[in-house]
Amino acid sequence: MYRATTKGVQVTVTPRFAPERSDPERGQYFWAYTVEILNLGVDTVQLRSRHWIITDALGRVQEVRGAGVVGEQPVLPPGGHFEYTSGVPLPTSTGIMEGRYSLTTTAGDSFEAEVPAFSLDVPGAARTLN
């Protein structure tokens, strides 16, 4: 489990390797990750967009940007939370993923909440990140 808190928004990520969706002989590895976003602040916030940076074991980087998460732009009142599960394919058996969410408050203030860097590793595989 990986966790970061920015301006009262706590983001927790729990990745897991998905062997049922992977084919190592073809260089296809897949991870599912569950994200919980918890509003520990005093203002209601809405998640507007995401920005992911995904790096494989050979140092190749891909960036993903888009509106919301899993097709939603959740509104989180104080104490509210939102949880979702998504996935990421890689051509290598290890990698790392990190990012940020753009949020706005009901007052119209915008900020970015850190998504902590989290490791994508096949269980038992040697970890190699360049």
N, CA, C and O atoms as a DFTB+ gen file, in Angstrom:
520 C
 N C O
     1  1       0.842      -1.172       0.000
     2  2       0.000       0.000       0.000
     3  2       0.892       1.243       0.000
     4  3       1.914       1.297       0.685
     5  1       0.485       2.222      -0.775
     6  2       1.233       3.473      -0.920
     7  2       0.272       4.619      -0.635
     8  3      -0.887       4.571      -1.047
     9  1       0.747       5.657       0.071
    10  2      -0.162       6.725       0.506
    11  2       0.519       8.088       0.441
    12  3       1.701       8.221       0.759
    13  1      -0.251       9.105       0.021
    14  2       0.215      10.496       0.033
    15  2      -0.984      11.374       0.366
    16  3      -2.119      11.053       0.016
    17  1      -0.717      12.499       1.053
    18  2      -1.772      13.454       1.402
    19  2      -1.343      14.837       0.931
    20  3      -0.236      15.294       1.213
    21  1      -2.249      15.494       0.204
    22  2      -2.014      16.846      -0.300
    23  2      -3.233      17.701       0.026
    24  3      -4.346      17.382      -0.392
    25  1      -3.032      18.772       0.760
    26  2      -4.117      19.712       1.100
    27  2      -5.369      18.990       1.600
    28  3      -6.489      19.323       1.212
    29  1      -5.164      18.010       2.453
    30  2      -6.285      17.296       3.061
    31  2      -6.888      16.201       2.210
    32  3      -7.870      15.583       2.621
    33  1      -6.335      15.938       1.040
    34  2      -6.828      14.842       0.198
    35  2      -5.811      13.703       0.264
    36  3      -4.672      13.838      -0.184
    37  1      -6.248      12.585       0.832
    38  2      -5.377      11.420       1.006
    39  2      -5.643      10.422      -0.113
    40  3      -6.787      10.035      -0.353
    41  1      -4.586      10.014      -0.792
    42  2      -4.686       9.047      -1.877
    43  2      -3.901       7.807      -1.481
    44  3      -2.711       7.886      -1.177
    45  1      -4.569       6.668      -1.485
    46  2      -3.950       5.395      -1.146
    47  2      -4.075       4.465      -2.344
    48  3      -5.162       4.313      -2.903
    49  1      -2.961       3.837      -2.745
    50  2      -2.960       2.938      -3.896
    51  2      -2.477       1.564      -3.450
    52  3      -1.484       1.440      -2.733
    53  1      -3.198       0.537      -3.887
    54  2      -2.816      -0.845      -3.613
    55  2      -2.754      -1.590      -4.944
    56  3      -3.793      -1.943      -5.501
    57  1      -1.533      -1.835      -5.465
    58  2      -1.408      -2.569      -6.732
    59  2      -1.334      -4.074      -6.506
    60  3      -0.948      -4.536      -5.432
    61  1      -1.713      -4.838      -7.544
    62  2      -1.527      -6.293      -7.502
    63  2      -1.313      -6.801      -8.915
    64  3      -1.991      -6.378      -9.851
    65  1      -0.373      -7.704      -9.057
    66  2      -0.109      -8.327     -10.344
    67  2      -1.287      -9.214     -10.709
    68  3      -1.827      -9.913      -9.852
    69  1      -1.692      -9.191     -11.983
    70  2      -2.836      -9.978     -12.453
    71  2      -2.336     -11.048     -13.431
    72  3      -2.327     -10.816     -14.640
    73  1      -1.920     -12.220     -12.923
    74  2      -1.381     -13.252     -13.815
    75  2      -2.405     -13.750     -14.833
    76  3      -2.044     -14.170     -15.932
    77  1      -3.678     -13.699     -14.463
    78  2      -4.731     -14.174     -15.366
    79  2      -4.880     -13.299     -16.611
    80  3      -5.471     -13.729     -17.602
    81  1      -4.353     -12.088     -16.567
    82  2      -4.432     -11.166     -17.709
    83  2      -3.055     -10.917     -18.320
    84  3      -2.896     -10.035     -19.165
    85  1      -2.072     -11.689     -17.895
    86  2      -0.692     -11.508     -18.360
    87  2      -0.262     -12.688     -19.216
    88  3      -0.789     -13.792     -19.077
    89  1       0.710     -12.446     -20.112
    90  2       1.306     -13.484     -20.935
    91  2       2.809     -13.198     -21.038
    92  3       3.271     -12.621     -22.023
    93  1       3.570     -13.608     -20.005
    94  2       5.000     -13.301     -19.965
    95  2       5.771     -13.759     -21.206
    96  3       6.731     -13.097     -21.599
    97  1       5.382     -14.861     -21.827
    98  2       6.077     -15.340     -23.017
    99  2       5.971     -14.350     -24.174
   100  3       6.818     -14.337     -25.067
   101  1       4.940     -13.533     -24.155
   102  2       4.733     -12.515     -25.193
   103  2       5.097     -11.106     -24.703
   104  3       4.843     -10.119     -25.393
   105  1       5.696     -11.025     -23.505
   106  2       6.072      -9.729     -22.971
   107  2       4.873      -8.867     -22.614
   108  3       4.878      -7.653     -22.817
   109  1       3.846      -9.517     -22.079
   110  2       2.636      -8.803     -21.674
   111  2       2.380      -9.068     -20.192
   112  3       2.127     -10.197     -19.774
   113  1       2.455      -7.996     -19.416
   114  2       2.237      -8.071     -17.974
   115  2       1.151      -7.072     -17.621
   116  3       1.093      -5.975     -18.177
   117  1       0.293      -7.463     -16.688
   118  2      -0.838      -6.592     -16.345
   119  2      -0.981      -6.502     -14.829
   120  3      -0.896      -7.504     -14.118
   121  1      -1.200      -5.282     -14.354
   122  2      -1.453      -5.036     -12.934
   123  2      -2.790      -4.347     -12.768
   124  3      -3.165      -3.481     -13.559
   125  1      -3.498      -4.741     -11.735
   126  2      -4.679      -4.010     -11.296
   127  2      -4.232      -3.164     -10.115
   128  3      -3.339      -3.556      -9.364
   129  1      -4.853      -2.005      -9.952
   130  2      -4.550      -1.181      -8.796
   131  2      -5.846      -0.559      -8.292
   132  3      -6.693      -0.115      -9.067
   133  1      -5.970      -0.543      -6.978
   134  2      -7.132       0.054      -6.339
   135  2      -6.698       1.360      -5.699
   136  3      -5.705       1.415      -4.974
   137  1      -7.453       2.404      -5.976
   138  2      -7.164       3.727      -5.436
   139  2      -8.311       4.140      -4.524
   140  3      -9.480       4.036      -4.893
   141  1      -7.963       4.610      -3.327
   142  2      -8.954       5.207      -2.438
   143  2      -8.574       6.670      -2.250
   144  3      -7.442       6.996      -1.894
   145  1      -9.539       7.537      -2.494
   146  2      -9.346       8.975      -2.312
   147  2     -10.227       9.388      -1.148
   148  3     -11.440       9.181      -1.176
   149  1      -9.619       9.973      -0.126
   150  2     -10.324      10.339       1.100
   151  2     -10.138      11.831       1.348
   152  3      -9.013      12.331       1.358
   153  1     -11.242      12.534       1.545
   154  2     -11.177      13.967       1.823
   155  2     -11.102      14.188       3.326
   156  3     -12.104      14.071       4.031
   157  1      -9.911      14.508       3.807
   158  2      -9.698      14.770       5.230
   159  2      -9.817      16.257       5.540
   160  3      -9.687      16.667       6.693
   161  1     -10.068      17.077       4.494
   162  2     -10.124      18.518       4.661
   163  2     -11.501      19.018       5.078
   164  3     -12.397      18.234       5.388
   165  1     -11.648      20.334       5.078
   166  2     -12.913      20.960       5.511
   167  2     -13.742      21.447       4.330
   168  3     -14.889      21.858       4.513
   169  1     -13.176      21.410       3.105
   170  2     -13.895      21.852       1.911
   171  2     -14.312      20.663       1.060
   172  3     -13.602      19.659       0.986
   173  1     -15.459      20.782       0.423
   174  2     -15.865      19.786      -0.560
   175  2     -14.989      19.966      -1.796
   176  3     -14.737      21.091      -2.227
   177  1     -14.523      18.842      -2.369
   178  2     -13.670      18.887      -3.552
   179  2     -14.238      17.982      -4.643
   180  3     -14.946      17.014      -4.366
   181  1     -13.911      18.320      -5.885
   182  2     -14.286      17.478      -7.012
   183  2     -13.039      17.140      -7.806
   184  3     -12.241      18.017      -8.135
   185  1     -12.877      15.857      -8.111
   186  2     -11.769      15.400      -8.928
   187  2     -12.125      15.678     -10.388
   188  3     -13.115      15.158     -10.904
   189  1     -11.315      16.495     -11.044
   190  2     -11.591      16.902     -12.422
   191  2     -10.823      16.081     -13.456
   192  3     -11.379      15.689     -14.482
   193  1      -9.519      15.820     -13.177
   194  2      -8.722      15.108     -14.171
   195  2      -7.581      14.354     -13.503
   196  3      -7.307      14.519     -12.314
   197  1      -6.925      13.521     -14.307
   198  2      -5.814      12.705     -13.826
   199  2      -4.629      12.860     -14.769
   200  3      -4.790      13.185     -15.945
   201  1      -3.438      12.622     -14.230
   202  2      -2.205      12.606     -15.022
   203  2      -1.339      11.483     -14.459
   204  3      -0.900      11.553     -13.311
   205  1      -1.093      10.457     -15.256
   206  2      -0.273       9.325     -14.842
   207  2       1.048       9.353     -15.589
   208  3       1.104       9.719     -16.763
   209  1       2.107       8.963     -14.897
   210  2       3.421       8.750     -15.503
   211  2       3.784       7.297     -15.210
   212  3       3.937       6.903     -14.053
   213  1       3.919       6.510     -16.270
   214  2       4.153       5.072     -16.147
   215  2       5.506       4.758     -16.770
   216  3       5.739       5.065     -17.939
   217  1       6.400       4.146     -15.992
   218  2       7.752       3.851     -16.451
   219  2       7.992       2.352     -16.362
   220  3       7.794       1.748     -15.308
   221  1       8.422       1.745     -17.480
   222  2       8.705       0.310     -17.440
   223  2      10.156       0.078     -17.026
   224  3      10.897       1.031     -16.779
   225  1      10.555      -1.178     -16.951
   226  2      11.890      -1.532     -16.448
   227  2      13.012      -1.073     -17.364
   228  3      14.169      -1.039     -16.943
   229  1      12.699      -0.718     -18.609
   230  2      13.717      -0.241     -19.545
   231  2      13.778       1.283     -19.579
   232  3      14.489       1.865     -20.399
   233  1      13.030       1.922     -18.685
   234  2      13.045       3.372     -18.607
   235  2      12.128       4.067     -19.598
   236  3      12.137       5.294     -19.689
   237  1      11.342       3.309     -20.337
   238  2      10.400       3.912     -21.276
   239  2       9.223       4.494     -20.496
   240  3       8.663       3.837     -19.618
   241  1       8.858       5.723     -20.823
   242  2       7.830       6.446     -20.084
   243  2       6.626       6.688     -20.977
   244  3       6.763       7.074     -22.137
   245  1       5.461       6.459     -20.427
   246  2       4.231       6.863     -21.099
   247  2       3.423       7.715     -20.132
   248  3       3.369       7.440     -18.933
   249  1       2.805       8.739     -20.667
   250  2       1.972       9.621     -19.857
   251  2       0.534       9.479     -20.300
   252  3       0.245       9.385     -21.493
   253  1      -0.367       9.463     -19.331
   254  2      -1.793       9.342     -19.602
   255  2      -2.491      10.494     -18.901
   256  3      -2.325      10.699     -17.699
   257  1      -3.264      11.236     -19.658
   258  2      -4.042      12.346     -19.107
   259  2      -5.484      12.154     -19.514
   260  3      -5.774      11.634     -20.591
   261  1      -6.387      12.576     -18.645
   262  2      -7.792      12.478     -19.015
   263  2      -8.696      13.061     -17.958
   264  3      -8.271      13.378     -16.847
   265  1      -9.944      13.194     -18.328
   266  2     -10.952      13.710     -17.409
   267  2     -11.311      12.642     -16.386
   268  3     -11.497      11.477     -16.737
   269  1     -11.406      13.035     -15.135
   270  2     -11.867      12.150     -14.070
   271  2     -11.088      10.861     -13.950
   272  3      -9.945      10.752     -14.393
   273  1     -11.748       9.879     -13.332
   274  2     -11.206       8.526     -13.181
   275  2     -12.335       7.550     -13.454
   276  3     -13.465       7.767     -13.017
   277  1     -12.042       6.491     -14.162
   278  2     -13.019       5.470     -14.549
   279  2     -14.357       6.089     -14.997
   280  3     -15.432       5.613     -14.631
   281  1     -14.260       7.147     -15.788
   282  2     -15.455       7.782     -16.331
   283  2     -16.239       8.651     -15.362
   284  3     -17.352       9.075     -15.674
   285  1     -15.682       8.919     -14.205
   286  2     -16.380       9.728     -13.206
   287  2     -15.523      10.899     -12.749
   288  3     -14.295      10.858     -12.817
   289  1     -16.200      11.944     -12.283
   290  2     -15.551      13.092     -11.652
   291  2     -16.187      13.247     -10.267
   292  3     -17.033      14.115     -10.052
   293  1     -15.762      12.385      -9.333
   294  2     -16.434      12.319      -8.039
   295  2     -16.316      13.603      -7.217
   296  3     -15.300      14.297      -7.247
   297  1     -17.389      13.890      -6.483
   298  2     -17.430      15.004      -5.533
   299  2     -17.288      14.405      -4.142
   300  3     -18.017      13.485      -3.771
   301  1     -16.332      14.942      -3.372
   302  2     -16.052      14.414      -2.042
   303  2     -16.281      15.490      -0.991
   304  3     -15.485      16.424      -0.886
   305  1     -17.349      15.380      -0.212
   306  2     -17.536      16.313       0.903
   307  2     -16.515      15.993       1.989
   308  3     -15.867      14.948       1.919
   309  1     -16.349      16.851       2.986
   310  2     -15.441      16.530       4.086
   311  2     -15.769      15.144       4.664
   312  3     -16.921      14.856       4.987
   313  1     -14.759      14.307       4.788
   314  2     -14.958      12.947       5.287
   315  2     -15.369      11.961       4.213
   316  3     -15.414      10.757       4.467
   317  1     -15.669      12.444       3.017
   318  2     -16.110      11.561       1.938
   319  2     -14.947      10.825       1.298
   320  3     -13.794      11.249       1.378
   321  1     -15.284       9.698       0.654
   322  2     -14.242       8.953      -0.037
   323  2     -14.791       8.370      -1.335
   324  3     -16.000       8.223      -1.513
   325  1     -13.876       8.046      -2.222
   326  2     -14.196       7.417      -3.501
   327  2     -13.139       6.362      -3.743
   328  3     -11.952       6.607      -3.530
   329  1     -13.559       5.191      -4.185
   330  2     -12.633       4.096      -4.437
   331  2     -12.915       3.516      -5.810
   332  3     -14.070       3.371      -6.211
   333  1     -11.853       3.186      -6.523
   334  2     -12.023       2.544      -7.818
   335  2     -10.842       1.621      -8.092
   336  3      -9.788       1.730      -7.464
   337  1     -11.038       0.714      -9.036
   338  2      -9.981      -0.191      -9.464
   339  2      -9.809      -0.039     -10.964
   340  3     -10.783       0.014     -11.715
   341  1      -8.565       0.031     -11.386
   342  2      -8.241       0.131     -12.800
   343  2      -7.047      -0.765     -13.059
   344  3      -6.666      -1.552     -12.192
   345  1      -6.448      -0.660     -14.237
   346  2      -5.321      -1.523     -14.537
   347  2      -4.361      -0.886     -15.513
   348  3      -4.664       0.116     -16.161
   349  1      -3.180      -1.504     -15.600
   350  2      -2.135      -0.997     -16.483
   351  2      -1.340      -2.173     -17.054
   352  3      -0.902      -3.046     -16.306
   353  1      -1.152      -2.198     -18.385
   354  2      -0.285      -3.204     -19.000
   355  2       1.126      -2.664     -19.148
   356  3       1.318      -1.462     -19.334
   357  1       2.111      -3.543     -19.065
   358  2       3.504      -3.187     -19.317
   359  2       4.159      -4.292     -20.148
   360  3       3.739      -5.446     -20.078
   361  1       5.186      -3.947     -20.934
   362  2       5.915      -4.967     -21.678
   363  2       7.061      -5.580     -20.869
   364  3       7.774      -6.447     -21.372
   365  1       7.246      -5.137     -19.617
   366  2       8.301      -5.658     -18.756
   367  2       7.689      -6.133     -17.437
   368  3       6.571      -5.757     -17.084
   369  1       8.446      -6.969     -16.717
   370  2       7.918      -7.576     -15.487
   371  2       7.974      -6.665     -14.274
   372  3       7.496      -7.034     -13.202
   373  1       8.552      -5.475     -14.427
   374  2       8.558      -4.498     -13.346
   375  2       8.351      -3.111     -13.942
   376  3       8.563      -2.885     -15.133
   377  1       7.937      -2.202     -13.088
   378  2       7.753      -0.821     -13.504
   379  2       7.351       0.017     -12.309
   380  3       7.304      -0.457     -11.174
   381  1       7.067       1.261     -12.590
   382  2       6.634       2.164     -11.531
   383  2       5.615       3.124     -12.122
   384  3       5.681       3.475     -13.300
   385  1       4.678       3.540     -11.293
   386  2       3.614       4.421     -11.734
   387  2       3.422       5.490     -10.679
   388  3       3.513       5.214      -9.483
   389  1       3.156       6.715     -11.120
   390  2       2.890       7.826     -10.210
   391  2       2.016       8.818     -10.949
   392  3       1.803       8.691     -12.155
   393  1       1.515       9.796     -10.234
   394  2       0.698      10.777     -10.923
   395  2       0.117      11.813      -9.991
   396  3       0.591      12.035      -8.876
   397  1      -0.938      12.440     -10.499
   398  2      -1.634      13.452      -9.703
   399  2      -3.053      13.612     -10.224
   400  3      -3.360      13.332     -11.383
   401  1      -3.890      14.068      -9.330
   402  2      -5.276      14.387      -9.657
   403  2      -5.451      15.883      -9.546
   404  3      -4.964      16.497      -8.596
   405  1      -6.142      16.481     -10.504
   406  2      -6.501      17.889     -10.418
   407  2      -7.875      17.976      -9.772
   408  3      -8.826      17.335     -10.220
   409  1      -7.969      18.773      -8.718
   410  2      -9.216      18.921      -7.980
   411  2      -9.600      20.388      -7.883
   412  3      -8.754      21.275      -7.993
   413  1     -10.883      20.627      -7.677
   414  2     -11.362      21.984      -7.405
   415  2     -12.238      21.946      -6.168
   416  3     -12.911      20.952      -5.894
   417  1     -12.219      23.050      -5.419
   418  2     -13.087      23.174      -4.246
   419  2     -14.384      23.841      -4.684
   420  3     -14.475      24.372      -5.790
   421  1     -15.380      23.810      -3.814
   422  2     -16.649      24.473      -4.131
   423  2     -16.462      25.986      -4.264
   424  3     -17.290      26.659      -4.878
   425  1     -15.380      26.525      -3.693
   426  2     -15.079      27.953      -3.823
   427  2     -14.395      28.263      -5.158
   428  3     -14.158      29.426      -5.484
   429  1     -14.077      27.209      -5.933
   430  2     -13.457      27.406      -7.234
   431  2     -11.946      27.354      -7.237
   432  3     -11.328      27.561      -8.281
   433  1     -11.331      27.083      -6.092
   434  2      -9.871      26.966      -6.033
   435  2      -9.443      25.614      -6.599
   436  3     -10.080      24.594      -6.335
   437  1      -8.369      25.612      -7.373
   438  2      -7.851      24.375      -7.965
   439  2      -6.521      24.005      -7.321
   440  3      -5.743      24.874      -6.926
   441  1      -6.276      22.710      -7.223
   442  2      -4.983      22.220      -6.748
   443  2      -4.776      20.810      -7.260
   444  3      -5.706      20.166      -7.746
   445  1      -3.542      20.340      -7.144
   446  2      -3.212      18.987      -7.567
   447  2      -2.859      18.146      -6.356
   448  3      -2.055      18.546      -5.514
   449  1      -3.472      16.974      -6.281
   450  2      -3.181      16.019      -5.212
   451  2      -2.242      14.953      -5.754
   452  3      -2.473      14.384      -6.822
   453  1      -1.191      14.694      -5.011
   454  2      -0.205      13.695      -5.412
   455  2      -0.780      12.288      -5.318
   456  3      -1.447      11.933      -4.346
   457  1      -0.503      11.494      -6.355
   458  2      -0.714      10.054      -6.279
   459  2       0.674       9.488      -6.046
   460  3       1.557       9.682      -6.882
   461  1       0.900       8.791      -4.928
   462  2       2.260       8.344      -4.617
   463  2       2.788       7.379      -5.669
   464  3       2.027       6.617      -6.265
   465  1       4.094       7.419      -5.890
   466  2       4.721       6.448      -6.782
   467  2       4.508       5.054      -6.196
   468  3       4.696       4.836      -4.999
   469  1       4.113       4.112      -7.058
   470  2       3.936       2.742      -6.580
   471  2       4.578       1.777      -7.549
   472  3       4.593       1.988      -8.761
   473  1       5.111       0.705      -6.972
   474  2       5.883      -0.285      -7.700
   475  2       4.974      -1.334      -8.325
   476  3       4.016      -1.801      -7.709
   477  1       5.296      -1.691      -9.558
   478  2       4.594      -2.757     -10.271
   479  2       5.603      -3.885     -10.446
   480  3       6.540      -3.772     -11.237
   481  1       5.411      -4.949      -9.718
   482  2       6.381      -6.049      -9.743
   483  2       5.666      -7.380      -9.839
   484  3       4.671      -7.618      -9.154
   485  1       6.189      -8.253     -10.703
   486  2       5.725      -9.631     -10.721
   487  2       6.287     -10.288      -9.476
   488  3       7.487     -10.186      -9.222
   489  1       5.450     -10.966      -8.687
   490  2       5.976     -11.609      -7.472
   491  2       7.151     -12.530      -7.799
   492  3       7.058     -13.380      -8.685
   493  1       8.244     -12.354      -7.082
   494  2       9.426     -13.194      -7.276
   495  2      10.368     -12.730      -8.374
   496  3      11.447     -13.301      -8.537
   497  1       9.980     -11.693      -9.144
   498  2      10.843     -11.191     -10.221
   499  2      11.875     -10.228      -9.645
   500  3      11.620      -9.534      -8.661
   501  1      13.041     -10.201     -10.278
   502  2      14.060      -9.239      -9.889
   503  2      13.591      -7.846     -10.295
   504  3      13.079      -7.666     -11.400
   505  1      13.759      -6.869      -9.423
   506  2      13.327      -5.500      -9.706
   507  2      14.431      -4.760     -10.435
   508  3      15.571      -4.705      -9.973
   509  1      14.078      -4.190     -11.584
   510  2      15.031      -3.411     -12.355
   511  2      14.341      -2.175     -12.883
   512  3      13.436      -2.273     -13.712
   513  1      14.756      -1.014     -12.414
   514  2      14.243       0.243     -12.925
   515  2      15.412       1.113     -13.318
   516  3      16.354       1.288     -12.546
   517  1      15.352       1.655     -14.511
   518  2      16.430       2.529     -14.987
   519  2      16.046       3.962     -14.776
   520  3      16.816       4.863     -15.110
